[in-house]
Amino acid sequence: MAVTLPSQLHVFVRDWLSGNNIVLRSADGHVVIDSGYVKHVPLTLALVASRQGLDGDALAWLINTHCHSDHMGGNAALKRAYGCRIALPMGEVPLVREWDQRALLLADAGQRAERFEVDEALVPGTMRRWGDLDWRLIAAPGHDMAALLFFNDAHGILISGDALWADGFGFVMPPDMDPDALPATRATLDTIASLPVRVVIPGHGEPFTDHAGALERAYRRLEAFEAQPARLARHAIKVLVTFALLDRERMTLDALTTFVDTVPLVREFNERHLYKSPDSLAAWLVDELTRAGVASLERGELAPRARG
């Protein structure tokens, strides 16, 4: 089924290093939701300024669904370029103001972003008007415990961030590291299931209309993680390494070994669940990522393969 959206709403579909950018145009001030990864700032600025974006107009607000590096990495650059105000989910505001590297999954997870100033908190349960459309702000904990969904009842549009993709959702902390994360993920999926959704704009991938199918796949993945928490930890390590690989583009086996031994969150996942030496963990990751088709081994270097 073809996806149709209001004319004042445009989605720039990015890759798996940068979250999608959503532009909402209105006479009251244009809004951009999510700003991609810091490495992609030049492209983000070009897309936002393009004819399908602001087309020479001002930007009033930059909004984040949640504050992971692939969604907020361009915040500082957009604020410099447009002087816009930045609004974040309420629970993210103190983390960003303190620049809590662990809670924001930055250096402790092998990721990065440029620090920026916050202007306003977005409160779950309230309404906002962006792009001449009314949006419900709905708590969406799980992948990020402070994340928000944005839902427009008139058109059945759900901006889901990383709470729901066409084939899953963003990685979730294992129960021994955050016992609330998996139950919260289930509660968020239940919330999404209760909404009269017509189209989903995910944080990664194309907008889609198969809301029921996406939920079914997400629930199946969640049930597998609930049944085997160690599987969730293995998945999380692979996600973090894949993201780093997308950023760096290539990693020698020595660099990968150093990465898994020095990045605190990866090391903690390993110490709690996999019990491997850095060398054996790196070898396991090469096997897993190449077998899954998300990376290839070329002349002794691990390189990512395109996704999405």
N, C-alpha and C positions, 0 to 999 in steps of 0.2 A: 504494500500500500504506500502510495506516494505521500511524502510529508509536506504539508502546507502550513505555513506560518504567517502571522500578520505581517503586512508589508514593512512596518517600522521595526521589525525584529530580524536581525541577521546573525547567523552563526558562522564563525570562521572555524572550520574543523582543523585541528592541529594534529600532531603525531603523538606518540606516547612519551615524549619528553616534556611537551607542553600541553597543559589543559586547554580545551576549547575556549575561544573568546566569543562572548555574546554581546552584540551591540543593540541597544534599545534607544531609538530616536524619538524625541518629542519636542514640542515647542517649549516645554518647561525645563528643558535641559537633558542632554544625552547622557546615557549610562553605559558603561562597559562592565560586564561581569567576568572576572578572572583574567589574569594577565600573562599566563604562560611562564616558562622557565627563563632564568636570567641569561642563559646562553643565546636564547632566541629573541632577545629584546629588539634588535634591529628589524627583524621580520614582524614582530608584534606591533611596533610603532608604524611600520609601513601598512600593515593590514588595517589598523584602527584609523589611519589617516586616509585610506583609500575611498573610492567612490561608494563602495558598499558599506563603508564604515561611517566616519564622521564627515568625510568629503569637505574638509576645510573648516568645519564648525568647531565650536568649543566642546570640551568634555566636562560635564558637571560633576559626575560621580563615578568612582571606581569601586565596585563591590566584589567581595570574595565569598564563594560558597564555603570555603575553608582555607586554612593557611598552611598548606604544604607547598613546597618549593615550586612545583610544576603549575601551581595556580596563582601564586603571589610573586613569582620571580621578577615580573615586569612592573610591579607596583611603583617602586621608586622612580623608574624611568618615565612612566606615564604621568606621575605627579609632577615631575620636573618639566615635562613637555607641555602639559596642559594646565597646571595649577589646580587640578581637580581635587575634590575631597574624597577621602577613602573611608569606606564603612566595612566593618568586619563583623562576623558572628560574635555575640557578646562574650562568649567564653574564650575567644582568641585574643581579645584586646589586651589583657594583662600580659599574655605570653609574648605578643609582639612588642609591647612597650618595654618589657624586660629583655627582649631578644633571647628567649629561653631556647638554646640550641637543641636540647634534648626533646622538650615537649613539642617543638616545631619540626622535629625530624630533619634538622639541618646537619651541622658538622658531625653530630653523634650518629647520623645515618649515612654519612658520606655524601650529603647534598649541600646546596648552597643557595643563597639569595642575598640581595642587597637590602640592608635595613631601610625601613621607611616609617613615616609618622602616620598614626591613626587619628581620624577626625571624629568618628562616631561608631557606636555599637549598634548592631542589629539584634533585636530582641525577638526570640521565638514567640509565636502567638500573636504577633502584630501584623499590620498590613503596610505595604509600601506601594506607591504608584510610580512605575518606571515605564517609559515608552508608551504613555497613555493607556497603560494596562495596570490593573490592580493585582498585586501579588501577595499571597499568604506566605509568611515566614514560618517554617516548620522545622523543629529540631530534628536532626538526622544523625545521632551519635552512632559510632561503630568504627568505621575506618578512621574517622577523626571525631573525637568525642564532643567537639563543639560545633560540628558542621551544621549547615542549614540547607533545607530544600526551599525552592521558590516555586509556588504553584499559582497559576492563573485559572480561576474557575470558568471564566467566560469562554475560553478556548480550550480548556483541558490541557494546558501546557505545563509540564513539570521540568524544571531545571534541577537536575538531580546531583550535580557534582560527581563525586566518586561513590555515592551511596547506591547507585544502580547504573550499570552499563548494560549494553545489549547482551553481554555474555559474562555476567558476574558483577563484581564490585571491587573497590580498592582493598588492599591487604589489611588485615585486622591483627591486633596484638594477641599472642597466645594467652590463655587463661592465667598461667603462672606469672605473667608480666602485667596483665590488666584483666582481672576477673570480670569486669563489667563490659568488656568490648564485644564478646560474642553475643551475650544477651541483648545488648544495645543494638547490634546489627540486626538481629531478628526483629526487635521492636520496630526498627526503622523500616524494614521490609514490610512488616504488617501495616505500618502507617501508609506506605506507598500503595499497598494493595487496597486500602480503604478509599483512596482518592479516585474520582472519575477522570482518569487520565486518558487523553487522546493521543498525545505525542510526548515523548521524552527527549529532552536535550541533555545528553550525558556529559560528564567532564572530559571524556575521551571517546572518540568514535562518532559516527554519523548520528544525527537525530533519527529516532525510530518510532514506529507506531505499535509494534508488537509488545505492548506493556505486559500482557499476561505471560507471554513466552519468556520474556526477560526475567520476570519474577520467578517463574518456575525454575529456570536455570540457576538463578541466584539462591533460591531456597535449597536446591540440591547441593550446591557448593557449600553453603553454610552447614548443612547437615553432615557433610563429609568432614568438615573442620571440627564440628562439635563432637563427632564420634572419635576423631583422632587428633587431639591438640598438637601432637608432634608433627603431624602433616602440615598444620598451619604454620609452625615455626619454619619448617623446610621451605614452604611456599614464600614466607616473608623474606628469608635470606635470598632466595632467587630473585624476588622482586627488587630488593635493594641493589643487588649486584647488576641486574639488568638495567636499572635506571642509571647507575654509575657508568655502565658501559655505553649507554646512549649518549651520555654527556661527554665522555672521554673519546668515544668513537673506536678506539682500539686499546687493548690492554695486553701486555705481555704476560706470560704465566707468572713471572716473578712479581710483576705489579699486582696481579690478582691475589697472589699469596700475601703480599704486604697489605693489600686492602682488607682482606678478611681477618688479618691478624691485628690491624690497628684501628679499624672503624668500630667504635664501642658497641653499637647496637648489634652489628653482625657478630662480633666476638661473643656477646652475651647470648644471642640465640644459639650459637654453636656450643658454648659451655653448658647451657641448660638442656639442650635437646640432641645435638648431633655428636658431641664428644670426639671431634676429629682434630688432628693436628692441622695447622694452617696449610701445609702442603697437600694433605689428603682432602681437606675441604675444598681447596682450589681445584684439585683434580675432579672431585665429585661435581662441582659446579660446571666445569667444562663439559663433562659428560651429560649432565642434566640439561643444560641450556642448548647444547648442539643437538641433542636427541629431540628436544621439544621444538626445534626449528627457530628459536629466537636469537641464536647466535651461531657463528661459524668460526672454525679454527683455521686461520690462514697464515702460513709461514711462521708458526709459533705465536701468533697473536690472536686473541679472541676479539671478534668484531660483531656488532649487532646486525640483525636482519630487520628489514622494515616491517612494522606492524601497523595495522589500521590504515 
